[in-house]
Amino acid sequence: MKIMGLILLIGGWLIAVAGLLITDATGMRMIMALVGFGTTIAGLMTVNKGHTAHAIWKGRGGLA
């Protein structure tokens, strides 16, 4: 789950940067930036969900 979130985070950043390189149109750059931002937010939520699923305070061994 954390690996998938990391891929989404990097992918979202790459989408936003690719929007700068692909076109000169401001509207298209805005759309690409928003798509990249959305992908990055989805990645953050995925990483957070993966982290809290195996959090130390859950009490599945370790320090709890």
For each residue, the residues with C-beta under 8 A, 3 or more apart:
1: 4 5 46 47 49 50 53
2: 5 6 46 47 50 51
3: 6 7
4: 1 7 8 46 50
5: 1 2 8 9 43 44 45 46 47 48 49 50
6: 2 3 9 10 43 47
7: 3 4 10 11 43
8: 4 5 11 12 39 40 42 43 46
9: 5 6 12 13 40 43 44 47
10: 6 7 13 14 43
11: 7 8 14 15 39 43
12: 8 9 15 16 36 37 38 39 40 41 42 43
13: 9 10 16 17 36 40
14: 10 11 17 18 36
15: 11 12 18 19 32 35 36 39
16: 12 13 19 20 32 33 35 36 37 40
17: 13 14 20 21 36
18: 14 15 21 22 32
19: 15 16 22 23 28 29 31 32 33 35 36
20: 16 17 29 32
21: 17 18
22: 18 19 28 32
23: 19 28 29 32
24:
25: 28 29
26: 29 30
27: 30 31
28: 19 22 23 25 31 32
29: 19 20 23 25 26 32 33
30: 26 27 33 34
31: 19 27 28 34 35
32: 15 16 18 19 20 22 23 28 29 35 36
33: 16 19 29 30 36 37
34: 30 31 37 38
35: 15 16 19 31 32 38 39
36: 12 13 14 15 16 17 19 32 33 39 40
37: 12 16 33 34 40 41
38: 12 34 35 41 42
39: 8 11 12 15 35 36 42 43
40: 8 9 12 13 16 36 37 43 44
41: 12 37 38 44 45
42: 8 12 38 39 45 46
43: 5 6 7 8 9 10 11 12 39 40 46 47
44: 5 9 40 41 47 48
45: 5 41 42 48 49
46: 1 2 4 5 8 42 43 49 50
47: 1 2 5 6 9 43 44 50 51
48: 5 44 45 51 52
49: 1 5 45 46 52 53
50: 1 2 4 5 46 47 53 54
51: 2 47 48 54 55
52: 48 49 55
53: 1 49 50 58
54: 50 51 58 60
55: 51 52 58
56: 62 63 64
57: 64
58: 53 54 55 64
59: 64
60: 54 64
61: 64
62: 56
63: 56
64: 56 57 58 59 60 61
